Amino acid sequence: MAVAKLDKTAPSVDGWPEPEPLGEELPPVPPFDAGLLPASVRPMVEDVTDRMQTPPDFAAVVSIATLAGLCGRRALMQPKERDSSWIVVPNLWGGIVAGPGMMKSPLVSIVTAPARALEADWRAEYADAQREYEAAQERAELDLAVWREQYKRAAKNKKKGDAPVKPQLDVSEPSQRRLIAVDATPEKLHELLAANPAGIFVLWDELSGWLAGLERQGRESERAFYLACWSGDTPHSIDRIGRGSIHVEHCCVSLFGGIQPARLRAYLADALRDGPSNDGLIQRFQMLVWPDSKPDWKYRDRAPNAGAMQAAENIYRRIAEMSAEKPFRLKFTPDAQALFVAWLTDLEARLRADDTSPFMQAHLSKYRKLMPALGLLFSLADSSLESVGLRHAQQAADWCEYLAHHARRVYASRISPERLAAISLARRLTKGWKRDSGTFTIREVYSNDWSGLATPDEARAAVRVLEDAGWVRPEKPKSDAGRPSEIHAINPKIGGAHVGN
């Protein structure tokens, strides 16, 4: 609920104004409903959630992102009944927004473990094939050496017709199948895509580093490459001196990682300003979730549900073994098609509504791909390989509504770095920092090396925000030494003040 702005110019009895609230409340997000998940992966999500005592949203979104990463171009979706020109590739981008120590990385590792097991088997198969190839090469070299000697003797005796046929290597060099890449450079990722036409699932331990890197000057080509990889159907070539050209006909990348709220806010404050960086990169993260922390943590120590993990691995293996050369092509059943038409009609109306922010419009516009992609993935996960039925289409539509709440929370968190630092300092004041003395200095703020407040300039900028909101005011020192603005008195009324999120 919005808090009415108070008139800080009207002093109270003791001369202090009522402190204004800082920032805005983050919009609420609904609790995760296990019914959103395909039946085949639901037991794994519930098992991991209980053992790790994390919000169910975490394991749920990782499991769906893994389905997307393994599917890639192995199956395609035609959302419209008759228009075959619109084809959706079900690769998706997503992430978990949570503070440090919230088990993001361990959880991603556990949920993707069945996919990693499959890739480990592929590595073993490749190692065997490589050894066989190298052995065949050695045999061919020996045969070729023998042939050369025989050829020389035949030539010397002028009996070339007696020389044997030149041996040929009859074993082709194997290629390594890949599913997952971790923190891959664009050049390496491009090579992997050239050898794996179905696509690659890219995991980033910390998305903020990757996002910040793409903002740097000189990284424009890398940014364009990743933007092309989101659609799953865009060609891309890289030319390198001495290495020739590598062409990928269909760049297809699913991408997932974790990010801390403070770093997301700082990124959004810069990236969503009008300019070249506001190109829709962040809006491509449709599977971005920011749930409330789990309030009722309980100690858990039990063996994993082996049956649930095996069931997930079976699903992952079946999808990953499908061919990208002859991908499945699914359509909606008639009743699911009717639901999609109604859903898309409602989405287009929302995109054109005056009360939808430009950022949310850009984000929701990507749901044209998200909904049919999710329907396809849910259908594949539950072993329906012919069409997407009403149940899976409804799940996909419900996911879109669920994710839209999280998107609103993400964009509502967009505030300037100095205001974010002011909120951080305000929280410390409400918890009692320097309240015994009633004053503090700028030096005392930045000497603590707090995030966003670690330099004199950062500390002064945050304090100016608090001054404007009536939380503090400059105080003249008792002596003439020093600068008056470097000492600030604390409003004694801030004990019950609203800080914001």
Phi, psi and omega in degrees: 000132181294142179259127181297138180289128182273152179276098184284353179281344179272105185287152175277187183301319182271009176091355179266139175281167171287128181293137178282149174294147180255133178069198180229155173295138174292137178301146181290155173237146182286153174294149183287137179254120181300339178294347177288342187270147171297147186300332186289331182252354183299316180300322179296315181298316180294322180293312181295319180300317181290317183291325183264351179054050177245162175303140181298336178303325183300299183296326181297311184290327177293320181296320180288321177298324178293319175303316180295318181295324180281331180284304181052235182265017178284343176212143182234155182240132173255101186293324182265148186295315186251335182278097183278359180281341179263107180238131181255127172267127189275034170280143186223155174246142179196184181183172178245126175260114180198155181291170178296147179080012181265017172069028181297306185295313178301322181294317178300320180297319182290314184291328179271000182304317178299324177291323178294325178297320177296317180293327176297321176297320179295323178295319179295318177297320179294319179298319178295315180296324179292319177296319178296320179295316180295321177295319178296323177297318179297317178297320180294323178295320177295315178298322180292322178297317177297318180298319180298317179296316180295322180294318179298316180296319180294321179293321180295323179272006180056039178230059182299335180292342178277348181290142179290167178290138181299127182291149178237145176286115186261011178243121181281151180292129183286155173246148183270122176282136181231150175243317191235139171232139182246123178051045185283142173287157179302321180296315179293320179298321178298318177297317179297320179294324178297326181268349183227083186295346178285339180115174183227143176261112184259126178250133175240126179297322180224109183293333186298323179294319178294315181296317180295324179297323180288345178277344186287149179297139181093356180255018184299322182292324177294320179297316179297323179297313180294322177300322178292327183288342183291322183290333180081006187218015186256132177284154180204138179235145174236126179252128180227136177296129178085346181240357178075196182253139174241120182248133174244120184289321181226100177285119184225112182228128164261142190223137182208148178188182178249157178207143180276146182306316182297320180288326175295316178301314181298321179293315182297325181300326181267317190288332184266007170288153177297128182162185184296334180283343179274066184247015177088012180297310183292330179291345178284350177274074182287333182264044180262121183240143180223073184281164172290149180293151182288116187281336189249062180296137177226145179291132179229134175210091179212164180290145176299155175284096185299323180296320180293317179294321179293322178297318178295319180297321178299319178295313180301317181295317181298318180291317184292337180275354176291153187270136174278343179286326176231073185291150171295146178230109186253156174229168175285149167290165183305316181289325176291327178296320178297320177296318181297318179300315180295318180296314182294322178299317178294319179298314181297326177293320179294323180294335183260002181285143182291336184269008177265125182294155178302325180292317179291325176300314179296323181290310183295334180297332178286349179290346174302328175272321189300311186297306179295328178296315178296318177303317178297313182297318180295322179295316179296319182297326180263020171068027174258104189254007183255321182200166178260116184274180185298320183298314182286329176293321179293320176300318180296317179296321179293323176299318180299318179293318177299314182291331179297324176298318179292324177296319178297322177296317181300310184285334176290340181279356184288104176223165183290155179300322181291325178288323176298319178294323179296319178297319178299316179292321180298321178298321180293324178294317180293335179273358173113001181296125178063013182288334181293323179271334179082357179219164173207162176250160177301321179300320180294336177285303187283344179289347178278349179059037177286150180300128181080356183228024191271354179234160178303319181295318179295318181295316181295319180297318179293319181294325177298322177297318179292326175299312182298330181269002176079017180277326181220168173210147180295145181231137180286132179293158181295328177254173179281350182287149177085174180256131183305325184289349182276350178245131182231137175270149184259131177299120181292352181270002187283357180305321179253015183289153180268124182270316186104183184250000000 
